[in-house]
Protein backbone atom coordinates (compact mmCIF):
# COMPACT_ATOMS: atom_id res chain seq x y z
CA UNK A 1 0.00 0.00 0.00
CA UNK A 2 1.36 3.42 -0.93
CA UNK A 3 1.18 6.19 1.67
CA UNK A 4 0.58 9.73 0.45
CA UNK A 5 1.29 11.59 3.68
CA UNK A 6 2.50 11.12 7.25
CA UNK A 7 -1.15 11.03 8.37
CA UNK A 8 -1.65 7.81 6.39
CA UNK A 9 0.88 6.24 8.78
CA UNK A 10 0.16 7.81 12.16
CA UNK A 11 -3.58 8.01 11.58
CA UNK A 12 -6.22 10.73 11.61
CA UNK A 13 -7.25 13.18 14.31
CA UNK A 14 -9.46 10.98 16.46
CA UNK A 15 -10.60 9.75 19.85
CA UNK A 16 -8.27 6.77 20.56
CA UNK A 17 -6.97 4.26 21.15
CA UNK A 18 -6.32 2.82 17.65
CA UNK A 19 -6.63 4.22 14.15
CA UNK A 20 -7.50 0.77 12.78
CA UNK A 21 -9.77 -0.42 15.56
CA UNK A 22 -11.34 2.92 16.43
CA UNK A 23 -11.18 5.55 13.66
CA UNK A 24 -11.59 2.97 10.90
CA UNK A 25 -14.45 1.33 12.76
CA UNK A 26 -16.23 4.68 13.14
CA UNK A 27 -15.97 5.28 9.41
CA UNK A 28 -17.30 1.85 8.50
CA UNK A 29 -20.28 2.39 10.78
CA UNK A 30 -20.88 5.85 9.36
CA UNK A 31 -20.81 4.60 5.75
CA UNK A 32 -23.29 1.86 6.66
CA UNK A 33 -25.61 4.43 8.24
CA UNK A 34 -25.41 6.73 5.19
CA UNK A 35 -26.14 3.85 2.83
CA UNK A 36 -29.13 2.92 4.96
CA UNK A 37 -30.25 6.54 4.67
CA UNK A 38 -31.37 7.11 8.26
CA UNK A 39 -30.70 6.05 11.80
CA UNK A 40 -31.70 2.38 12.03
CA UNK A 41 -33.87 0.78 14.70
CA UNK A 42 -31.68 -2.33 14.92
CA UNK A 43 -28.01 -3.05 14.27
CA UNK A 44 -26.63 -6.62 14.16
CA UNK A 45 -22.84 -6.47 14.09
CA UNK A 46 -20.56 -9.45 13.40
CA UNK A 47 -16.84 -9.00 13.97
CA UNK A 48 -14.10 -11.19 12.50
CA UNK A 49 -10.38 -11.72 12.98
CA UNK A 50 -8.59 -9.14 15.09
CA UNK A 51 -11.82 -7.20 15.51
CA UNK A 52 -13.44 -10.26 17.09
CA UNK A 53 -10.50 -10.85 19.42
CA UNK A 54 -10.00 -7.30 20.71
CA UNK A 55 -13.14 -5.28 19.96
CA UNK A 56 -14.01 -4.51 23.57
CA UNK A 57 -10.49 -3.66 24.71
CA UNK A 58 -9.84 -1.42 21.71
CA UNK A 59 -13.26 0.21 21.73
CA UNK A 60 -14.25 -1.11 18.31
CA UNK A 61 -17.79 -1.79 19.51
CA UNK A 62 -18.17 1.78 20.77
CA UNK A 63 -16.60 3.15 17.57
CA UNK A 64 -18.94 1.29 15.21
CA UNK A 65 -21.97 2.49 17.14
CA UNK A 66 -20.60 6.05 17.06
CA UNK A 67 -20.46 5.77 13.29
CA UNK A 68 -24.04 4.53 13.20
CA UNK A 69 -24.97 7.65 15.16
CA UNK A 70 -23.23 9.67 12.41
CA UNK A 71 -20.30 10.77 14.60
CA UNK A 72 -16.88 11.62 13.13
CA UNK A 73 -13.77 9.84 14.53
CA UNK A 74 -12.83 12.96 16.54
CA UNK A 75 -16.30 13.56 18.00
CA UNK A 76 -15.98 14.04 21.81
CA UNK A 77 -19.22 12.09 22.28
CA UNK A 78 -17.61 8.93 20.89
CA UNK A 79 -16.81 7.28 24.26
CA UNK A 80 -20.49 7.57 25.24
CA UNK A 81 -21.85 6.11 21.98
CA UNK A 82 -23.33 2.97 23.52
CA UNK A 83 -25.25 4.95 26.12
CA UNK A 84 -26.38 7.50 23.55
CA UNK A 85 -27.58 4.73 21.21
CA UNK A 86 -29.62 3.27 24.06
CA UNK A 87 -31.29 6.65 24.59
CA UNK A 88 -32.12 6.68 20.86
CA UNK A 89 -33.75 3.22 21.23
CA UNK A 90 -31.22 1.67 18.86
CA UNK A 91 -31.25 -2.08 19.49
CA UNK A 92 -27.70 -3.47 19.17
CA UNK A 93 -26.26 -6.98 19.08
CA UNK A 94 -22.61 -8.02 18.72
CA UNK A 95 -21.30 -11.39 17.55
CA UNK A 96 -17.57 -12.14 17.79
CA UNK A 97 -16.97 -14.75 15.07
CA UNK A 98 -13.53 -16.17 15.84
CA UNK A 99 -13.88 -19.18 13.53
CA UNK A 100 -14.62 -17.74 10.08
CA UNK A 101 -11.48 -16.76 8.17
CA UNK A 102 -11.60 -13.46 6.30
CA UNK A 103 -9.18 -11.96 3.81
CA UNK A 104 -8.45 -9.06 6.17
CA UNK A 105 -8.24 -9.38 9.97
CA UNK A 106 -10.14 -6.16 10.72
CA UNK A 107 -13.45 -7.10 9.13
CA UNK A 108 -17.00 -6.33 10.25
CA UNK A 109 -20.44 -7.16 8.87
CA UNK A 110 -23.19 -4.69 9.80
CA UNK A 111 -26.86 -5.40 9.24
CA UNK A 112 -29.15 -2.40 9.76
CA UNK A 113 -32.92 -2.46 9.75
CA UNK A 114 -36.11 -0.65 10.63
CA UNK A 115 -39.76 -1.44 9.97
CA UNK A 116 -39.46 -0.63 6.25
CA UNK A 117 -36.04 -1.71 5.04
CA UNK A 118 -32.70 -3.32 5.80
CA UNK A 119 -29.17 -3.34 4.48
CA UNK A 120 -26.05 -5.43 5.05
CA UNK A 121 -22.60 -3.86 4.67
CA UNK A 122 -19.19 -5.52 5.02
CA UNK A 123 -16.18 -3.30 5.63
CA UNK A 124 -12.51 -3.63 6.53
CA UNK A 125 -10.25 -1.23 8.38
CA UNK A 126 -6.96 -1.27 6.47
CA UNK A 127 -4.86 0.96 8.77
CA UNK A 128 -4.33 4.62 9.50
CA UNK A 129 -8.07 5.19 9.77
CA UNK A 130 -8.60 4.14 6.16
CA UNK A 131 -11.37 1.72 5.23
CA UNK A 132 -12.70 -0.30 2.33
CA UNK A 133 -16.31 -1.38 1.85
CA UNK A 134 -16.16 -4.77 0.16
CA UNK A 135 -19.78 -5.90 0.09
CA UNK A 136 -23.27 -4.36 0.12
CA UNK A 137 -26.30 -6.67 0.28
CA UNK A 138 -24.27 -9.54 -1.12
CA UNK A 139 -22.82 -7.54 -4.03
CA UNK A 140 -19.01 -7.50 -4.11
CA UNK A 141 -17.62 -3.97 -4.44
CA UNK A 142 -14.50 -1.98 -3.62
CA UNK A 143 -15.11 1.43 -2.09
CA UNK A 144 -12.77 3.57 -0.01
CA UNK A 145 -15.44 5.86 1.41
CA UNK A 146 -13.21 8.88 0.81
CA UNK A 147 -15.14 10.29 -2.18
CA UNK A 148 -18.81 11.12 -2.73
CA UNK A 149 -20.58 8.12 -4.21
CA UNK A 150 -23.88 6.94 -5.65
CA UNK A 151 -25.12 3.44 -4.87
CA UNK A 152 -27.77 2.39 -7.37
CA UNK A 153 -29.66 -0.89 -7.17
CA UNK A 154 -31.13 -1.59 -10.58
CA UNK A 155 -32.36 -4.21 -12.99
CA UNK A 156 -29.52 -5.54 -15.12
CA UNK A 157 -30.92 -4.13 -18.35
CA UNK A 158 -29.38 -2.64 -21.47
CA UNK A 159 -28.83 1.11 -21.19
CA UNK A 160 -29.19 1.45 -17.41
CA UNK A 161 -25.54 2.42 -16.85
CA UNK A 162 -25.47 4.79 -19.83
CA UNK A 163 -28.59 6.64 -18.65
CA UNK A 164 -27.10 7.24 -15.21
CA UNK A 165 -23.78 8.39 -16.71
CA UNK A 166 -25.64 10.82 -18.99
CA UNK A 167 -27.41 12.37 -16.01
CA UNK A 168 -24.11 12.83 -14.19
CA UNK A 169 -22.68 14.50 -17.29
CA UNK A 170 -25.71 16.83 -17.41
CA UNK A 171 -24.74 18.07 -13.97
CA UNK A 172 -21.15 18.59 -15.21
CA UNK A 173 -19.72 16.17 -12.67
CA UNK A 174 -16.66 14.00 -13.17
CA UNK A 175 -16.76 10.25 -12.46
CA UNK A 176 -13.57 9.20 -10.66
CA UNK A 177 -14.48 5.53 -10.22
CA UNK A 178 -17.27 3.28 -11.40
CA UNK A 179 -18.13 -0.36 -10.79
CA UNK A 180 -21.11 -2.58 -11.56
CA UNK A 181 -21.64 -5.81 -9.63
CA UNK A 182 -24.27 -8.43 -10.36
CA UNK A 183 -25.07 -11.88 -9.06
CA UNK A 184 -26.97 -13.28 -12.06
CA UNK A 185 -27.06 -11.90 -15.61
CA UNK A 186 -30.29 -10.07 -16.31
CA UNK A 187 -31.34 -9.94 -12.66
CA UNK A 188 -30.35 -7.34 -10.03
CA UNK A 189 -27.16 -5.31 -10.19
CA UNK A 190 -25.47 -2.71 -8.01
CA UNK A 191 -23.88 0.32 -9.63
CA UNK A 192 -21.30 2.23 -7.56
CA UNK A 193 -20.16 5.60 -8.91
CA UNK A 194 -17.66 7.86 -7.16
CA UNK A 195 -17.42 11.50 -8.23
CA UNK A 196 -15.02 14.37 -7.71
CA UNK A 197 -17.88 16.65 -6.69
CA UNK A 198 -20.49 16.39 -3.96
CA UNK A 199 -23.69 14.67 -5.07
CA UNK A 200 -26.83 16.73 -4.58
CA UNK A 201 -30.29 15.47 -3.78
CA UNK A 202 -31.64 16.63 -7.14
CA UNK A 203 -29.30 14.32 -9.06
CA UNK A 204 -30.14 11.38 -6.81
CA UNK A 205 -33.84 12.11 -7.30
CA UNK A 206 -33.51 12.15 -11.09
CA UNK A 207 -31.52 8.92 -11.07
CA UNK A 208 -34.27 7.31 -9.02
CA UNK A 209 -36.84 8.21 -11.67
CA UNK A 210 -34.96 6.45 -14.47
CA UNK A 211 -36.31 3.16 -15.86
CA UNK A 212 -35.04 0.00 -14.15
CA UNK A 213 -33.74 1.88 -11.07
CA UNK A 214 -34.96 0.34 -7.81
CA UNK A 215 -33.10 2.24 -5.10
CA UNK A 216 -30.58 5.08 -4.84
CA UNK A 217 -28.34 5.93 -1.88
CA UNK A 218 -25.83 8.77 -1.63
CA UNK A 219 -22.56 8.64 0.29
CA UNK A 220 -21.24 12.15 0.88
N, C-alpha and C positions, 0 to 999 in steps of 0.2 A: 504494500500500500504506500502510495506517495503522499508525503505530508507537504502542505502548502505554507504553513506557518507554525510558529512555536506553539500556538494555541491548539493545533491539531495533536500535539504531543502531551502538553500539560493539562489540557482540557479546558472547558468553558468556564465562565463565571457562573457559580452554582452554589447551592447548599449541599454540602458533602454527604457521605465521605468519599465517594468514588465516581469518577466521570463515567465509567462503563456501567456500574451497577446503580447509579443514582441519576445523573444527568441524562444518560442514554435511555434509561427506563422511563423517566418523565416524558421524554420526547416520543417514545413509542406509544405511551398511553394517550398523549395529546393528539397524535395522528389518528389513533383509533377513534377518539371522541369526535374529531372533525369529520372523519369519514362517516361516522354514524349520523352526524348532523345535529346532535343535541346531547344534553346530559342523559345518559341511560338510566333506567330503573334498576337494572341488574348487570353485574359484571362478573363473569366466570373467568378466572385467570389461571392458566397452567404454565408453570415455569419448568425449564429444562436445564440440564448441564450445571454450569457454575451458578446460574440464577437459582436453580432448585436447591443447591447445597448451601448457599450463603444469603438467600434473599432477606431473611429477617435481620441478620447481623449487619448487612450492608445497606439496609433501608430500601431495598428494591421494591418491596411491597408498598411502602409508603409512597415511593417515587411514582410508581405506576398509577396509583390512585390520584396523586397530585395531578398527573397528566390528564386523567379522566375528568378532573375538575377544571381543566383548562389552565393550570398553573404553568408558568415558565420554570426552568431549572433553578433560577435564582430567586424565586418567590419566597419571601420570609414565612409564608403560611405553610410551606411544604412539610415541615415536621409534624404538623397537626392535621395532615390530609385525611387520615383514617377517621379521626373524630369529626372533621368537617363533613366527610362523606356520609357518616351516620346521621348527622343533622339534616342532610339533604335527602334522607331516606334512600340512599343508594345501597342496594343489597350486594354484598361482595363475598366471593368465595375464592380461596386459593388452593391449588393443587400443586405439590412439588413432585414432579415426575422424574425420579432419579434413574429410571430404567431405560426409557426411550433415548436412543442416540440421535443427536441432531448434528448438522454440519458445523454449526457454530455453538460454542458453549453458553453464550449469553442469549438464549432464545426464549421468547415468551409468546404464548397464544392467548389472545384476549377475545372473549365472546361478549358482546354487548347487546342488550335487548330492552325493549319496553313493550307496551301492549300492542303496538302496531308493527314493529319491525325488529330485525336483529342483524348483526354483522359479526364476522369472525376475521380477525386480523392477526397475522404472525409477523413478528419483528425480531431483529437481532441488534444488539448493541455492540458495535465493532471497535470501540475504543475512542477515547478523547471526547466523549459525548456524542459521537456520530452514530447514526443508526441506518438500518436498511429494512424496509418493509418487503418481505419476500412472498407473502401470500395474502390475498383478500378473498374471502368466501370460496376458498378452494382453487382460485385462479393464481397461478404462479406469476409473480411480477418481480421487478427490481426497482425500488424507489428509495432515494436517499432522504426524502422529507425536507430537503433544504431549498427547494424551489416550489413556487405555486404549481398546483397540478389539478387536472380534471380527471375524475374517475367516472367512467361511463359504462354502465351495464346495458348491453344492447343485443338484439338478435343478430346472428352472424349472417348478414345479408349483403349482397353486392351494393356498393355505394355508401354504406354507412360511415366508413372512415373518411371518405372523400367529402361528404357533406359536413361533417364536423370540422375538418381541416379548412374548408371554405369559409365557415362561419368565423373561425379564429382569424383567418386572413382578412375578413371584412372588418374586424376590430383592430387591424394592423398590429397584431401580436406575433411574436416569434416563438416557434416551437423549438425548445432545446432538447427534448427527448420524447420519444413516442414508442409505445409498446402495445400490442394487442395479444391477449391470451384467451384461448378457448379450450374447452374440454372435448367437445365433439363438433365436427364440421357441420355447419348449418344450424347449430343450436344457439346457446348463449355464449357471449364473449364479453371480455372486459377490456376496455380501451383506457390506457393511462397516458395522459399527455401533460408534460411539464412545459412551462412557458417562462420566458424571461421577465414578463410583466405580471402584475397581480391580476387575478381573474375576478371580474365583477359579476354581480348577481344577474345582470341583464344577459350576459353571454351564456351563463349556465341555464337561464330560463329558456333562451332560444334553442340551445342544444336539446333541452328536454322536450321541446315541441317537435323535433325532427322525427320522421318515420323510423320505426324499429328501435327507438331509444326507450329503455325501460326505467332507468334511474340515473341521476347525475349527482355527484358529490364533488365539492370543491375543497381542496387543501390549500390554505393560504399561509 
